[in-house]
């Protein structure tokens, strides 16, 4: 898994690339989100469009990232999940926890509204 972070004013976009599994270094997603807030972002958009698979361990890390960002006064939005990941979020009951958008563009638009 790779994480690429870009900043645009008060928002950060974390582009996650690859499968998110227990074999990844623990805490990378949460740290990237927390670092974005520390660097001045008030919103973090996680781009999941290039993530074909998430296991339960990394799903837990997405939840931890959400808690970390919101506790620091920010917003965490998920963007572009594949159908498989969108279904997983729904089955896990997380569609009510996360703000989920079909694309990064849609997530950015929601932040500007």
Secondary structure, DSSP 8 states (H G I E B T S, - for coil): -EEEEEEETTEEEEEEES-B-TTS-TTHHHHHHHHHHHTT-SEEEEEEEE---B-HHHHHHHHHHHHHHHHTT-EEEEE---HHHHHHHHHTT-TTTSEEESSHHHHHHHHH-
